Amino acid sequence: MQQNTSSSTTQNVSQAEIDKFSALASRWWDPESEFKPLHAINPLRLGWVQDIAGSLNGKKIVDVGCGGGILAESMAVAGAQVTGIDLAEKSLTVARLHSLESGVKVDYQSVSAEDFAAQHAGQFDVVTCMEMLEHVPDPASIVQACSQMVKPGGWVFFSTLNRNTKSFLFAIVGAEYVLRLLPKGTHSYEKFIKPSELSRAVRQSGLTVMQMAGMEYNPITDLYSLSNDTSVNYLMATQKKVL
């Protein structure tokens, strides 16, 4: 996962990925839609962030790759001042409309992580980047941007998919073709990221890995849970070094 420094910041996006999520945009907030897994795991993600970063009340947070705003809104409900950034315009439109309906204030912006970081360096207490790194051409560039956004001593949270035989069988064959939890083609195996690769990008960006957790799905109970098994879905909590 080497950072490509020669490309323009705004080029770190796959139009195919944007189109994929744009086509589903209207269903972001339907808990029985293709986004059902995101709704199901959101309380786990939010609780994990709160357990590590502490109360979110009054904290400035940016959610990178916010999509329709599921995580962003939940952090705002917890009292945070939240900015959500994404490049999928249709998803952002849905996020803004839902914010108006729910009355939960989130500042949604259409901007790349790299460009936003250049404009808002060191301004946030917490940065979240969940289920996003496996959808961009240069994930290391996103990691660097997240590090640039956060204050010294602040927290950056990532979640993504491991790359191994088990993750291929569970996240693609199982989730997309057998259980049909996700639309076919949601993920590309070659874009999955090993924890060692993400850890290296984190260190090179001036962040320190503080904690990791796995996320498992039980098809019998239809429930998700956090665990120590990081072989498929995993979360990584990192902290910005204090100079």
Summary of the structure (lengths in Angstrom):
residues: 243
radius of gyration: 16.5
end to end distance: 26.0
largest distance: 49.1
contacts: 824
relative contact order: 0.15
helix: 42%
strand: 24%
